[in-house]
Amino acid sequence: MNWKQYVDNLVDGGFTKGALISENRKVWAASAGLTLSESEIGALIISFTIPNSLLQDSVTIEGTSYRIIKSDYRSIYCKHGNTYFCAVKTCQAIVIGFYPETLTLENASKVVEGVADSLIDQNY
C-alpha cells in the first residue's frame, strides 16, 4: 500500500502537512519535516479510545498546544493562532493534517474526512 498518496491528497487539498499513523503508533507516512513524538501520538490515540479524554481542552502536536474547537468519536479539530490541526480515526489508523486559516473548517473537513473514508472503505 502506498501510504504517501494519502498524505499527498491532504496537501493537494490545501493542507500544509499531514501524516497517517497506525493504531499501534507507527507512522505509515508523513510530510517532510513533520515530527511527532511517541507521547504525542499516544495521547492522540487515547483521545479516540477513551471518550472522556475528549473533554480536555487542548492537544499537543509537534510540541505546540492546540485548543480543541470541535471533537467527536471520529474526529478532533483544533486551533493554535492561524494554524489548524485535525485528526480523523479510521479502522486502523489516524489521518492527521495541518491547515491554514484560509482553508475553511468545512473544506478542511471534506478533504481529511474524505481521505479517512477512502481508508475505511479499504478496511484501514
C-alpha positions in Angstrom: 0.0 0.0 0.0 1.3 3.4 -0.9 0.5 5.4 2.3 2.2 8.5 1.0 -0.5 9.1 -1.6 -3.0 9.7 1.3 -0.7 12.4 2.8 -0.3 13.9 -0.7 -4.1 14.0 -1.1 -4.2 16.2 2.1 -1.6 18.6 0.7 -3.3 18.7 -2.7 -6.5 19.6 -0.8 -4.9 22.7 0.8 -3.3 21.2 3.9 0.3 22.3 4.7 1.3 18.9 6.0 -0.1 15.7 7.2 0.5 12.1 8.3 -1.0 8.7 8.5 -0.4 6.9 11.8 -1.3 3.3 12.6 -3.2 2.5 15.8 -0.1 0.8 17.1 1.8 4.2 17.0 3.7 3.6 13.8 4.0 6.5 11.3 3.0 5.0 7.9 3.6 8.2 6.0 4.3 11.9 6.8 5.0 15.1 5.1 8.7 16.1 5.1 9.6 18.0 8.3 6.6 16.7 10.3 7.8 15.4 13.6 5.5 13.7 16.1 6.8 12.4 19.4 5.7 9.0 20.6 4.0 10.6 23.6 2.0 12.9 21.3 0.9 10.0 19.1 -0.1 8.0 22.2 -2.1 10.9 23.6 -3.9 11.4 20.3 -4.7 7.7 20.1 -6.1 7.8 23.7 -8.3 10.7 22.7 -10.2 8.4 20.4 -10.2 5.3 22.7 -11.2 6.9 25.9 -14.2 9.2 25.3 -13.7 11.3 28.5 -10.3 12.3 27.2 -12.1 14.3 24.5 -13.3 16.6 27.3 -9.8 18.0 27.5 -9.5 21.5 26.1 -6.3 21.0 24.1 -4.0 18.5 22.4 -0.2 18.9 21.9 1.2 18.1 18.5 4.8 18.9 17.4 5.3 20.5 20.8 2.5 23.0 20.2 -0.7 23.1 22.2 -3.8 23.3 20.0 -7.1 24.3 21.5 -9.9 21.8 20.6 -12.7 23.6 18.7 -14.7 20.5 17.7 -14.5 16.8 18.6 -16.5 13.6 18.5 -15.9 9.9 18.4 -14.4 10.1 14.9 -12.6 13.5 14.6 -10.8 16.2 16.5 -10.4 19.8 15.1 -8.0 22.2 16.9 -6.5 25.7 16.5 -3.3 27.5 17.5 -3.1 31.0 16.3 -3.6 31.0 12.5 -2.8 27.2 12.2 -5.4 24.5 12.5 -4.9 20.8 13.2 -7.3 17.9 12.7 -7.2 14.2 13.2 -9.7 11.6 12.0 -9.9 8.0 13.2 -10.3 5.2 10.7 -10.5 1.4 11.3 -6.7 1.0 11.8 -5.2 4.5 11.6 -5.5 8.2 12.3 -5.2 10.7 9.5 -3.8 14.0 10.7 -3.3 17.3 8.9 -2.4 20.9 9.5 -4.1 23.6 7.5 -4.1 27.4 7.4 -7.0 29.7 8.3 -7.5 30.3 4.6 -8.9 26.8 4.3 -12.3 26.8 6.0 -13.3 24.2 8.5 -15.9 23.0 6.1 -13.4 22.5 3.2 -10.7 21.0 5.5 -13.3 18.6 6.9 -14.3 17.5 3.4 -10.6 16.8 2.5 -9.5 15.0 5.7 -12.7 13.1 6.2 -12.6 12.1 2.5 -9.1 10.6 3.0 -10.3 8.8 6.1 -13.4 7.5 4.3 -11.2 6.1 1.5 -9.1 4.2 4.0 -12.2 2.9 5.8 -13.6 1.7 2.5 -10.5 -0.5 2.3 -10.8 -1.7 5.9 -7.9 0.5 7.0 
